[in-house]
């Protein structure tokens, strides 16, 4: 979790000036979507978190059905 907040600050927050709270919230939501859906992670075998969880779930479902 600490790694996530460090990345959030580095990739989205540092050096930015937000004109309003609404702009900050919009930018944060955009970053969270990017982080979960587009940003790849080597720890997740080069996939985004959503891709990794989807693949893992599909593998478990297939394994369950074949047993």
N, C-alpha and C positions, 0 to 999 in steps of 0.2 A: 504494500500500500504506500509506503514511503517513497518507493521508486516512482509510482504513478504521480504523486504530487510534485516530485522533483522534475519530472518530465513536463508536467502541466505548466509549471512555472517557467521552465526554460523555453519550451516550444510555443507557449501561448501568451504568457504574462509579461516576462521581462522585456523592457524597452517599449512597451505599448502604453498608450494613453487613451483611456476610454472617456468619451464625452458624457456618458450617462450610465446609470445602472442598467438600463435596458440594453444598451450596446454591449456592456460587459456580459450580461446573461446570454444574449444572442451569440456572442463570440464563444462563450463557454460551451453552449449547446452544440455549436458547430464543431468545436474541438473534440468534444466527447464522442460525437458521431464519427469523426475522422479516426479517433483513437481506437474505437471498437470495430469499425468496419473497413478501414482502408490501410491503417498503419500496420505493417508487418512486424513480427517479432521473431528473432532467431530462436528464442526459447520455445516458441510455438511452432517450430518446424517451418518457418518462413511464411506463416499465415497470420491473418488478423485474428483477434480474439473470437469474433463471431464465426469466422470460417473454421477455426480450430474446434470450437464447441459443437458446431453443426456436424462436422466430420466425425468427431468422437461419438456423438449421440447416434449418428447413423450406423457407425460400426457396432455399437452396443446393441442397437435394435436388430440388426441383421444377425448378430451372434445369438441373441436371445431367440429369434425366430427359427434359427437353424438347429438349436439344441433340442 
